[in-house]
Amino acid sequence: MDTQSYLPVQPGVGMEENFLSLDDILLSHERLPARTECTFPRLGFLEKTTDSQDITEGTKMELPLWLSKGLYERKRRVLSVELPKVYREGWRTIFKADPNVVDLHKMGPYYYGLGSQMLHFDSPENPEIAQTLLQTFIGRFRRIMDSSQNAYNEDTSVLVEHLDCLEKTLFRSGQSGLNSFQSWEKGQASQLTASSLVLNYRKRKMTDIQP
Amino acid sequence: MFCEKSIELIRELHRMSDGQLPAFNEDGLRQVLQEMEALYEQNQTDVNAAKAEGRADLIPSIKLRHCCLLRNQRCITAYLYDRLLRIRALRWEYGSVLPPNVRFHMCAEEVQWFGNYKKSLASFMRSLGGGEGLDITQDMKPPKSLYIEVRCLKDHGEFEIDDGTVILLKKNSQHFLPRWKCEQLIRQGVLEHVMS
């Protein structure tokens, strides 16, 4: 197995975001349904549905997580953030029934990340959300670990397509462990190999030449 | 919505998650900076209005723009930082001389940074091993023997080994060479390690 010298900045754990992590930046771009609780003067152009100059109080908007997080205040009501569908009561029951049947890639793909971030907004349902996140993860983890440790030399796209981003990372590290172990067993671990980065560059060059 | 340009920069890097270095997106970066300038100016006028005329109702808008400024700042910092991580990895994968098609993707400051990184790595390696120096980019996998069998994957020209003999690395030729001499060429995909 190749050792990569490029290690991207890891996403933050739990409710913390890592400032420089690309994954966390993309996660915080996920949109949340929100309602304004005060007027935002001179910003009416952001809201396409009205022609007025201001964003008026009570407008329903889809705001990215980073903006909701920045504007949200506990004391002053500037913004009220609603829960996305997946974290509401109805979906929580489904997750409770069988977490394995849900396509988290379609629902998320940052199901766990966004769910943990939702805990920043004081909602009475927070304890239940946290509990559901944890139980869903526990319920799905066994299957992910099992498939990542045993699918060797196989097309894993079917196994991966229903997974959330966090689960995909887990799956990939399991696979890389499996591959390294197999190559050690075959006595190939000490073979020097070309860097995968170099090989990928060459691949791209080949496609550049073709019209 | 604000900050769409900066997320585009991040997506561009995220798409190439294997560590390849995409071309430096100078145009995108400039657009983000322009947006930030505009946001800053609007905020200045609003802050002045809020102060002079006591218009407290402007404060939410000021805050919103301020969030966007911070967000753009974060995206740009992360973009530049992640590129530096990739450039640093290139030193370990390619060695100290980069192929032109890779260097072409770096901006002037990044080329300069790469040069500085190269220099500090070299002076660190010189200081190791009791003043004799130690190449820490060698032997990434523990060596089993001093000499290894390699096969040439493409024409590379003449190559001099320790004892002064010059060998010709021709496509498909096989050689028995000192391991430390060919490790880098293997990494670059010129040679292939043949295991019996």
HADDOCK unambig.tbl for C-alpha pairs under 7 A between the chains (distance, minus, plus):
assign (segid A and resid 5 and name CA) (segid B and resid 89 and name CA) 4.99 0.50 0.50
assign (segid A and resid 5 and name CA) (segid B and resid 92 and name CA) 6.77 0.50 0.50
assign (segid A and resid 6 and name CA) (segid B and resid 19 and name CA) 5.76 0.50 0.50
assign (segid A and resid 6 and name CA) (segid B and resid 85 and name CA) 6.42 0.50 0.50
assign (segid A and resid 6 and name CA) (segid B and resid 86 and name CA) 5.71 0.50 0.50
assign (segid A and resid 6 and name CA) (segid B and resid 89 and name CA) 5.00 0.50 0.50
assign (segid A and resid 8 and name CA) (segid B and resid 82 and name CA) 6.91 0.50 0.50
assign (segid A and resid 19 and name CA) (segid B and resid 74 and name CA) 6.93 0.50 0.50
assign (segid A and resid 20 and name CA) (segid B and resid 78 and name CA) 4.65 0.50 0.50
assign (segid A and resid 21 and name CA) (segid B and resid 78 and name CA) 6.84 0.50 0.50
assign (segid A and resid 22 and name CA) (segid B and resid 10 and name CA) 6.44 0.50 0.50
assign (segid A and resid 22 and name CA) (segid B and resid 14 and name CA) 6.75 0.50 0.50
assign (segid A and resid 22 and name CA) (segid B and resid 78 and name CA) 6.93 0.50 0.50
assign (segid A and resid 40 and name CA) (segid B and resid 58 and name CA) 6.98 0.50 0.50
assign (segid A and resid 40 and name CA) (segid B and resid 60 and name CA) 5.75 0.50 0.50
assign (segid A and resid 40 and name CA) (segid B and resid 61 and name CA) 5.03 0.50 0.50
assign (segid A and resid 41 and name CA) (segid B and resid 58 and name CA) 6.00 0.50 0.50
assign (segid A and resid 41 and name CA) (segid B and resid 61 and name CA) 6.10 0.50 0.50
assign (segid A and resid 46 and name CA) (segid B and resid 1 and name CA) 5.77 0.50 0.50
assign (segid A and resid 67 and name CA) (segid B and resid 67 and name CA) 6.41 0.50 0.50
assign (segid A and resid 70 and name CA) (segid B and resid 67 and name CA) 6.00 0.50 0.50
assign (segid A and resid 71 and name CA) (segid B and resid 64 and name CA) 6.67 0.50 0.50
assign (segid A and resid 190 and name CA) (segid B and resid 141 and name CA) 6.43 0.50 0.50
assign (segid A and resid 191 and name CA) (segid B and resid 193 and name CA) 6.47 0.50 0.50
assign (segid A and resid 192 and name CA) (segid B and resid 186 and name CA) 6.87 0.50 0.50
assign (segid A and resid 192 and name CA) (segid B and resid 193 and name CA) 5.81 0.50 0.50
assign (segid A and resid 193 and name CA) (segid B and resid 186 and name CA) 6.28 0.50 0.50
assign (segid A and resid 193 and name CA) (segid B and resid 187 and name CA) 6.09 0.50 0.50
assign (segid A and resid 193 and name CA) (segid B and resid 193 and name CA) 6.91 0.50 0.50
assign (segid A and resid 194 and name CA) (segid B and resid 186 and name CA) 5.36 0.50 0.50
assign (segid A and resid 194 and name CA) (segid B and resid 187 and name CA) 3.93 0.50 0.50
assign (segid A and resid 194 and name CA) (segid B and resid 188 and name CA) 5.83 0.50 0.50
assign (segid A and resid 194 and name CA) (segid B and resid 189 and name CA) 5.00 0.50 0.50
assign (segid A and resid 195 and name CA) (segid B and resid 93 and name CA) 6.31 0.50 0.50
assign (segid A and resid 195 and name CA) (segid B and resid 187 and name CA) 4.99 0.50 0.50
assign (segid A and resid 195 and name CA) (segid B and resid 188 and name CA) 6.56 0.50 0.50
assign (segid A and resid 197 and name CA) (segid B and resid 19 and name CA) 6.85 0.50 0.50
assign (segid A and resid 197 and name CA) (segid B and resid 20 and name CA) 6.56 0.50 0.50
assign (segid A and resid 198 and name CA) (segid B and resid 188 and name CA) 6.23 0.50 0.50
